[in-house]
Amino acid sequence: MVPLLLVDGHNLLWRAWFGFPARIHSRDKRRDLTGVFGFFALLRVAVRELPGPPEIAVVFDGEHAWDTRTRLDPAYKAHRRTDADAMAPIRALADVTRGLELLAIRQVCIDTAEADDVIATLARRSRRPHRREVWIMSTDRDFYQLVDPWTRILNTARHPGHRIIDHSAIERRHGVRADRWCDRVSLVGDPSDGIRGVYGVGPITAARLLAGHLAVEQLPGSGRLTGAVGARIRREFPNVLRCKQLARLRSDIAVPQRILTGHPNATLPPAPAVLDRLDLW
């Protein structure tokens, strides 16, 4: 089957704006085009990393994407800056969506859903029953929990040769299996999402506590919660379970059944050609 490339749209746009090696401007120098240029340049890099031409779907957060999780924990992503400088990439979003339409690349945005959950839904749907090969383009480690023999992460921010993250790479580096990633986050936390975890529990301690693929729900009866750290986990156990719930991606989002076609997209042109066709120069 044609491989599926699911792109974390806002993640890519922010990376293009803040992480691109040079600022790209219009010929009159009045418009900063870095976000649009970087988005399509980096997307083309990702496609060229894959073993064959993929079907591409770019997924964006909905306007009320965080509401469900902030009801569970008001601290969820509450620390993220919303000032003009931090939100500057949004100015490029309209041109990015025009470019995606021009290239006939599917865009998905569900008003009440985070892109992560929509991607989880589409990945699950693609794996069953056909076991379609799925690639997720993002620098966000939340997606590690989705990795299995048919689903891998593509992080083009890494050096060539280290951009593909599979289940063995996750276990080798972090000491837990991909399907125990949320258990790890429930203990260690995730500062990027405002998930605090348990004070004093770092990656090494978490890997030791979860050794043998234990779930956090099994820890109280495991005999492993000893010493000051163990006592702290026992005291904060309701928060541990809440953190795991916050970290777990949903795969039941109501995404239209025929959003994907199963056919590869046409070869992507270089980013300057996309901007030419959008009349942005």
NORCOR-V44344 format. One record per residue. N is the residue number from 1. RES is the residue in one letter. PSI is psi in radians with two decimals (999 if undefined). OMEGA is omega as a letter, one per 20 degrees, with the letter a starting at -180 (none if undefined). NEAR is the number of other ideal C-beta (glycine too) atoms within 8 Angstrom. Layout:
{{N,RES,PSI,OMEGA,NEAR} {N,RES,PSI,OMEGA,NEAR}}
This chain:
{{1,M,2.72,r,6} {2,V,2.24,r,11} {3,P,2.67,a,13} {4,L,2.21,r,15} {5,L,1.96,r,14} {6,L,2.11,a,13} {7,V,2.22,r,13} {8,D,1.67,a,15} {9,G,-0.90,a,13} {10,H,-0.63,r,10} {11,N,-0.78,r,11} {12,L,-0.69,a,15} {13,L,-0.74,r,14} {14,W,-0.68,r,10} {15,R,-0.69,r,13} {16,A,-0.72,a,18} {17,W,-0.82,a,13} {18,F,-0.35,a,7} {19,G,-0.02,a,8} {20,F,2.48,a,14} {21,P,-0.27,a,2} {22,A,2.64,r,5} {23,R,2.38,r,6} {24,I,2.17,a,9} {25,H,2.79,r,10} {26,S,2.89,a,9} {27,R,-0.51,r,5} {28,D,0.03,r,5} {29,K,0.17,a,5} {30,R,-0.39,a,5} {31,R,2.31,r,7} {32,D,1.98,a,7} {33,L,0.25,a,14} {34,T,-0.73,a,14} {35,G,-0.82,a,17} {36,V,-0.86,a,16} {37,F,-0.86,a,14} {38,G,-0.66,a,15} {39,F,-0.89,a,14} {40,F,-0.51,r,14} {41,A,-0.78,a,12} {42,L,-0.61,r,13} {43,L,-0.70,r,14} {44,R,-0.66,r,12} {45,V,-0.76,a,9} {46,A,-0.80,a,14} {47,V,-0.67,a,12} {48,R,-0.25,r,6} {49,E,-0.33,a,9} {50,L,2.74,a,12} {51,P,-0.29,r,3} {52,G,2.92,a,7} {53,P,2.19,a,8} {54,P,2.87,q,13} {55,E,2.35,a,14} {56,I,2.38,r,11} {57,A,2.20,r,15} {58,V,2.19,a,13} {59,V,2.27,a,14} {60,F,2.68,r,11} {61,D,2.52,r,10} {62,G,2.90,a,11} {63,E,-0.62,a,4} {64,H,0.66,a,7} {65,A,-0.62,a,10} {66,W,-0.08,a,10} {67,D,-0.77,a,8} {68,T,-0.79,a,7} {69,R,-0.56,r,11} {70,T,-0.44,r,11} {71,R,-0.56,r,5} {72,L,-0.66,r,9} {73,D,1.89,a,10} {74,P,-0.32,r,5} {75,A,-0.16,a,7} {76,Y,2.02,r,13} {77,K,0.28,a,9} {78,A,-0.34,a,8} {79,H,-0.16,a,5} {80,R,2.39,a,7} {81,R,2.48,r,6} {82,T,0.29,r,5} {83,D,3.02,a,6} {84,A,-0.70,a,5} {85,D,-0.77,a,6} {86,A,-0.55,a,8} {87,M,0.17,a,9} {88,A,-0.64,a,9} {89,P,-0.42,a,13} {90,I,-0.49,a,6} {91,R,-0.41,a,6} {92,A,-0.14,a,15} {93,L,-0.71,a,11} {94,A,-0.72,r,6} {95,D,-0.59,r,12} {96,V,-0.80,a,14} {97,T,-0.61,r,9} {98,R,-0.70,r,9} {99,G,-0.69,r,14} {100,L,-0.70,r,10} {101,E,-0.74,a,9} {102,L,-0.65,a,9} {103,L,0.07,r,11} {104,A,0.70,r,6} {105,I,2.24,a,10} {106,R,2.35,r,10} {107,Q,2.44,r,12} {108,V,2.25,r,12} {109,C,2.02,r,8} {110,I,2.16,a,10} {111,D,-0.68,a,7} {112,T,0.28,a,8} {113,A,2.49,r,12} {114,E,2.60,r,10} {115,A,-0.63,a,14} {116,D,-0.76,a,11} {117,D,-0.64,r,12} {118,V,-0.74,r,14} {119,I,-0.73,r,15} {120,A,-0.70,r,13} {121,T,-0.81,a,13} {122,L,-0.63,r,17} {123,A,-0.80,r,15} {124,R,-0.74,a,9} {125,R,-0.61,a,8} {126,S,-0.52,a,11} {127,R,-0.46,a,12} {128,R,2.26,i,7} {129,P,0.06,a,3} {130,H,-0.19,a,7} {131,R,0.85,r,7} {132,R,2.48,r,11} {133,E,2.19,a,8} {134,V,2.32,r,14} {135,W,2.34,r,15} {136,I,2.03,a,14} {137,M,1.90,r,13} {138,S,2.73,r,12} {139,T,0.03,a,7} {140,D,2.12,a,9} {141,R,-0.11,r,7} {142,D,-0.54,a,10} {143,F,-0.15,r,14} {144,Y,-0.57,a,12} {145,Q,-0.29,a,12} {146,L,-0.17,a,12} {147,V,2.32,r,13} {148,D,-3.01,a,9} {149,P,-0.33,a,4} {150,W,-0.09,a,8} {151,T,2.21,r,11} {152,R,2.79,r,10} {153,I,2.43,r,12} {154,L,1.92,a,15} {155,N,1.67,a,10} {156,T,-0.01,r,10} {157,A,-0.27,r,6} {158,R,2.90,r,6} {159,H,2.60,r,5} {160,P,2.44,a,4} {161,G,-0.24,a,4} {162,H,0.31,a,6} {163,R,-0.34,a,11} {164,I,2.18,a,9} {165,I,2.00,r,11} {166,D,-3.09,a,9} {167,H,-0.60,r,10} {168,S,-0.63,r,6} {169,A,-0.68,r,9} {170,I,-0.83,a,15} {171,E,-0.67,a,11} {172,R,-0.71,a,6} {173,R,-0.62,a,6} {174,H,-0.15,r,11} {175,G,0.16,r,11} {176,V,2.69,r,14} {177,R,2.79,r,9} {178,A,-0.65,a,13} {179,D,0.00,r,7} {180,R,0.27,a,12} {181,W,-0.73,a,15} {182,C,-0.56,r,10} {183,D,-0.73,r,13} {184,R,-0.82,a,14} {185,V,-0.64,a,14} {186,S,-0.42,r,14} {187,L,-0.82,a,17} {188,V,-0.55,a,11} {189,G,3.05,r,10} {190,D,1.66,a,12} {191,P,-0.54,a,6} {192,S,-0.45,r,5} {193,D,0.00,a,10} {194,G,0.41,r,13} {195,I,2.02,a,14} {196,R,-0.39,a,9} {197,G,-2.63,a,13} {198,V,2.19,r,13} {199,Y,2.30,r,6} {200,G,-0.12,r,8} {201,V,1.96,r,13} {202,G,-3.08,a,7} {203,P,-0.69,a,9} {204,I,-0.78,r,7} {205,T,-0.74,r,11} {206,A,-0.77,r,14} {207,A,-0.66,r,12} {208,R,-0.76,a,9} {209,L,-0.58,a,14} {210,L,0.11,a,16} {211,A,2.51,a,8} {212,G,0.23,r,4} {213,H,0.58,r,9} {214,L,2.57,r,13} {215,A,2.70,a,8} {216,V,-0.53,r,12} {217,E,-0.39,r,5} {218,Q,-0.17,a,8} {219,L,-0.76,a,11} {220,P,-0.54,a,7} {221,G,0.18,a,5} {222,S,-0.28,a,9} {223,G,0.11,a,5} {224,R,-0.22,a,9} {225,L,1.35,a,12} {226,T,2.87,r,5} {227,G,-2.93,a,5} {228,A,-0.69,a,6} {229,V,-0.74,r,11} {230,G,-0.73,r,10} {231,A,-0.66,r,9} {232,R,-0.71,r,12} {233,I,-0.71,r,15} {234,R,-0.77,a,9} {235,R,-0.67,a,6} {236,E,0.33,a,9} {237,F,-0.67,r,9} {238,P,-0.65,r,6} {239,N,-0.63,r,9} {240,V,-0.80,a,14} {241,L,-0.63,r,11} {242,R,-0.69,r,10} {243,C,-0.69,r,15} {244,K,-0.70,r,13} {245,Q,-0.69,r,8} {246,L,-0.68,a,12} {247,A,-0.46,a,15} {248,R,2.22,r,8} {249,L,2.49,r,12} {250,R,2.50,r,9} {251,S,0.45,a,9} {252,D,0.43,a,5} {253,I,2.48,a,11} {254,A,1.36,r,4} {255,V,2.33,r,11} {256,P,2.38,a,4} {257,Q,-0.59,a,4} {258,R,0.49,a,5} {259,I,-0.48,r,9} {260,L,2.58,a,10} {261,T,-0.42,a,6} {262,G,0.03,a,6} {263,H,2.56,a,6} {264,P,2.62,r,8} {265,N,2.77,r,12} {266,A,2.77,r,6} {267,T,2.31,a,5} {268,L,2.35,r,9} {269,P,2.85,r,9} {270,P,2.68,a,7} {271,A,-0.72,r,11} {272,P,-0.61,r,7} {273,A,-0.61,r,8} {274,V,-0.79,r,14} {275,L,-0.59,r,13} {276,D,-0.82,a,9} {277,R,-0.43,r,9} {278,L,-0.03,a,11} {279,D,0.78,a,5} {280,L,-0.35,a,10} {281,W,999,none,7}}
